[in-house]
Amino acid sequence: MEREQTVGEMGLKEQRDGFPFEIRAHHILLLSIYLRSGKSAIDDTRDFFMLAEPVRSSRPNSKIVKGSDKWFYNDILGNTQSQVDRYIRHRIEFLEEFSQLSLDYPVRLNERKKDKICNGCAIGEHCKRNGEAHADRALIRVFRKAAKRLGLEDKIDVTKETIIDYDGKPRKLTSILTTAGAVREVINETRFSFVKFFWAHLMSW
Protein backbone atom coordinates (compact mmCIF):
# COMPACT_ATOMS: atom_id res chain seq x y z
CA MET A 1 0.00 0.00 0.00
CA GLU A 2 1.30 3.45 -0.88
CA ARG A 3 2.21 5.49 2.16
CA GLU A 4 4.50 8.26 3.24
CA GLN A 5 7.66 7.29 5.09
CA THR A 6 9.92 9.19 7.38
CA VAL A 7 13.50 9.83 6.31
CA GLY A 8 14.64 7.41 9.00
CA GLU A 9 12.50 4.60 7.63
CA MET A 10 13.84 5.26 4.15
CA GLY A 11 17.39 5.01 5.46
CA LEU A 12 16.73 1.58 6.96
CA LYS A 13 15.18 0.33 3.72
CA GLU A 14 18.08 1.64 1.65
CA GLN A 15 20.62 -0.01 3.94
CA ARG A 16 18.79 -3.31 3.53
CA ASP A 17 18.31 -3.10 -0.24
CA GLY A 18 21.56 -1.38 -1.22
CA PHE A 19 22.23 2.01 -2.73
CA PRO A 20 19.32 3.17 -4.90
CA PHE A 21 19.83 4.27 -8.48
CA GLU A 22 19.12 8.01 -8.43
CA ILE A 23 16.91 9.67 -11.06
CA ARG A 24 15.99 13.34 -11.00
CA ALA A 25 12.28 12.94 -11.63
CA HIS A 26 11.93 14.83 -14.91
CA HIS A 27 14.70 12.69 -16.42
CA ILE A 28 12.26 9.77 -16.48
CA LEU A 29 11.01 11.31 -19.73
CA LEU A 30 14.48 11.00 -21.24
CA LEU A 31 14.66 7.44 -19.91
CA SER A 32 11.25 6.48 -21.29
CA ILE A 33 12.10 7.79 -24.78
CA TYR A 34 15.40 5.90 -24.69
CA LEU A 35 13.87 2.60 -23.57
CA ARG A 36 11.07 2.74 -26.12
CA SER A 37 13.45 3.61 -28.97
CA GLY A 38 15.38 0.35 -28.83
CA LYS A 39 18.60 2.27 -29.45
CA SER A 40 21.83 1.72 -27.61
CA ALA A 41 22.85 4.33 -25.05
CA ILE A 42 25.66 5.40 -27.38
CA ASP A 43 23.31 5.88 -30.35
CA ASP A 44 20.75 7.72 -28.23
CA THR A 45 23.40 10.11 -26.93
CA ARG A 46 24.87 10.59 -30.41
CA ASP A 47 21.41 11.59 -31.69
CA PHE A 48 21.09 14.09 -28.85
CA PHE A 49 24.50 15.56 -29.62
CA MET A 50 23.73 15.83 -33.34
CA LEU A 51 20.66 17.86 -32.41
CA ALA A 52 22.39 20.01 -29.80
CA GLU A 53 25.73 20.76 -31.44
CA PRO A 54 24.51 23.00 -34.32
CA VAL A 55 22.56 25.05 -31.78
CA ARG A 56 25.40 25.24 -29.26
CA SER A 57 27.95 26.30 -31.86
CA SER A 58 25.70 28.74 -33.73
CA ARG A 59 26.67 32.39 -34.00
CA PRO A 60 25.25 34.85 -31.44
CA ASN A 61 21.98 36.46 -32.51
CA SER A 62 21.37 33.80 -35.16
CA LYS A 63 17.90 34.16 -36.67
CA ILE A 64 17.59 30.39 -36.92
CA VAL A 65 18.38 29.53 -33.29
CA LYS A 66 16.58 30.80 -30.21
CA GLY A 67 18.87 32.40 -27.68
CA SER A 68 17.31 30.31 -24.91
CA ASP A 69 18.10 27.08 -26.81
CA LYS A 70 21.71 28.09 -27.33
CA TRP A 71 22.02 29.01 -23.64
CA PHE A 72 20.47 25.67 -22.60
CA TYR A 73 22.79 23.52 -24.69
CA ASN A 74 25.83 25.54 -23.64
CA ASP A 75 24.75 25.09 -20.02
CA ILE A 76 24.74 21.33 -20.58
CA LEU A 77 27.68 20.84 -22.95
CA GLY A 78 29.90 23.81 -22.14
CA ASN A 79 32.49 25.39 -24.40
CA THR A 80 35.37 22.92 -24.40
CA GLN A 81 35.80 19.40 -25.75
CA SER A 82 36.53 18.05 -22.28
CA GLN A 83 33.18 19.45 -21.03
CA VAL A 84 31.35 17.89 -23.98
CA ASP A 85 33.08 14.54 -23.41
CA ARG A 86 32.18 14.63 -19.72
CA TYR A 87 28.48 15.17 -20.39
CA ILE A 88 28.38 12.48 -23.09
CA ARG A 89 30.09 10.01 -20.77
CA HIS A 90 27.69 10.72 -17.90
CA ARG A 91 24.61 10.43 -20.14
CA ILE A 92 25.72 7.12 -21.66
CA GLU A 93 26.57 5.70 -18.25
CA PHE A 94 23.21 6.80 -16.81
CA LEU A 95 21.27 5.03 -19.58
CA GLU A 96 23.44 1.92 -19.61
CA GLU A 97 23.43 1.54 -15.84
CA PHE A 98 19.65 1.73 -15.62
CA SER A 99 19.30 -0.79 -18.47
CA GLN A 100 21.43 -3.28 -16.55
CA LEU A 101 19.59 -3.04 -13.21
CA SER A 102 17.77 -6.10 -11.95
CA LEU A 103 13.99 -5.64 -11.73
CA ASP A 104 14.08 -5.56 -7.92
CA TYR A 105 16.96 -3.07 -7.67
CA PRO A 106 15.95 0.05 -5.68
CA VAL A 107 15.46 3.26 -7.66
CA ARG A 108 14.76 6.69 -6.21
CA LEU A 109 12.97 9.47 -8.11
CA ASN A 110 14.04 12.82 -6.69
CA GLU A 111 12.65 16.33 -6.75
CA ARG A 112 15.40 18.94 -7.30
CA LYS A 113 18.25 16.61 -6.28
CA LYS A 114 20.90 15.94 -8.93
CA ASP A 115 21.52 12.59 -10.62
CA LYS A 116 24.39 11.42 -12.86
CA ILE A 117 23.11 13.38 -15.87
CA CYS A 118 22.92 16.59 -13.81
CA ASN A 119 26.43 16.01 -12.50
CA GLY A 120 27.71 15.66 -16.05
CA CYS A 121 26.52 19.12 -17.08
CA ALA A 122 29.27 21.64 -17.79
CA ILE A 123 27.55 24.43 -15.85
CA GLY A 124 24.17 23.10 -14.74
CA GLU A 125 22.54 26.45 -14.04
CA HIS A 126 19.26 25.24 -15.59
CA CYS A 127 19.08 22.54 -12.89
CA LYS A 128 18.43 25.25 -10.30
CA ARG A 129 15.55 26.93 -12.13
CA ASN A 130 11.93 26.70 -11.02
CA GLY A 131 10.82 25.25 -14.35
CA GLU A 132 12.94 22.16 -13.77
CA ALA A 133 11.63 21.84 -10.21
CA HIS A 134 8.04 22.10 -11.45
CA ALA A 135 8.79 19.37 -14.00
CA ASP A 136 10.08 17.16 -11.16
CA ARG A 137 6.88 17.64 -9.15
CA ALA A 138 4.72 16.99 -12.21
CA LEU A 139 6.54 13.77 -13.06
CA ILE A 140 6.31 12.49 -9.50
CA ARG A 141 2.53 13.05 -9.60
CA VAL A 142 2.30 11.32 -12.98
CA PHE A 143 4.39 8.40 -11.76
CA ARG A 144 2.31 7.91 -8.62
CA LYS A 145 -0.96 7.94 -10.57
CA ALA A 146 0.38 5.50 -13.15
CA ALA A 147 1.71 3.18 -10.43
CA LYS A 148 -1.70 3.21 -8.73
CA ARG A 149 -3.43 2.29 -12.01
CA LEU A 150 -1.05 -0.65 -12.36
CA GLY A 151 -1.58 -1.85 -8.78
CA LEU A 152 2.03 -1.13 -7.81
CA GLU A 153 1.26 0.68 -4.55
CA ASP A 154 3.22 -1.92 -2.55
CA LYS A 155 6.33 -1.03 -4.58
CA ILE A 156 6.07 2.71 -3.95
CA ASP A 157 7.42 4.41 -0.82
CA VAL A 158 6.91 8.19 -0.73
CA THR A 159 9.11 10.37 1.44
CA LYS A 160 8.91 14.08 2.21
CA GLU A 161 11.82 16.07 3.60
CA THR A 162 12.73 19.71 4.06
CA ILE A 163 15.98 20.99 2.58
CA ILE A 164 17.68 24.35 2.16
CA ASP A 165 17.37 25.04 -1.56
CA TYR A 166 19.71 26.79 -4.01
CA ASP A 167 18.21 30.17 -3.09
CA GLY A 168 18.80 29.60 0.63
CA LYS A 169 15.11 29.03 1.39
CA PRO A 170 13.69 25.90 3.01
CA ARG A 171 11.63 23.72 0.67
CA LYS A 172 9.65 20.54 1.24
CA LEU A 173 10.58 17.95 -1.35
CA THR A 174 9.02 14.64 -2.33
CA SER A 175 10.93 11.56 -3.43
CA ILE A 176 9.82 8.05 -4.37
CA LEU A 177 11.73 4.89 -3.51
CA THR A 178 10.66 2.12 -5.88
CA THR A 179 12.27 -0.56 -8.08
CA ALA A 180 13.71 -0.64 -11.57
CA GLY A 181 10.96 -3.10 -12.50
CA ALA A 182 8.22 -0.71 -11.36
CA VAL A 183 9.81 2.14 -13.34
CA ARG A 184 9.84 -0.04 -16.45
CA GLU A 185 6.19 -1.07 -15.92
CA VAL A 186 5.10 2.56 -15.61
CA ILE A 187 7.04 3.56 -18.72
CA ASN A 188 5.69 0.63 -20.74
CA GLU A 189 2.09 1.09 -19.63
CA THR A 190 1.80 4.81 -20.19
CA ARG A 191 3.72 4.97 -23.50
CA PHE A 192 3.10 8.29 -25.21
CA SER A 193 0.34 9.19 -22.76
CA PHE A 194 3.13 9.56 -20.18
CA VAL A 195 4.50 12.49 -22.15
CA LYS A 196 1.02 13.91 -22.83
CA PHE A 197 0.11 13.66 -19.14
CA PHE A 198 3.32 15.43 -18.17
CA TRP A 199 2.72 18.31 -20.57
CA ALA A 200 -0.85 18.64 -19.28
CA HIS A 201 0.55 19.23 -15.81
CA LEU A 202 3.21 21.59 -17.14
CA MET A 203 0.73 23.69 -19.09
CA SER A 204 -1.47 24.04 -16.01
CA TRP A 205 1.44 25.52 -13.98
PyMOL commands that set and color helices and strands:
alter all, ss='L'
color gray80, all
select helices_A, chain A and resi 7-17+27-37+41-56+67-77+81-99+116-120+125-128+130-149+153-155+180-203
alter helices_A, ss='H'
color red, helices_A
select strands_A, chain A and resi 3-5+21-24+106-110+157-164+170-179
alter strands_A, ss='S'
color yellow, strands_A
deselect
rebuild
show_as cartoon
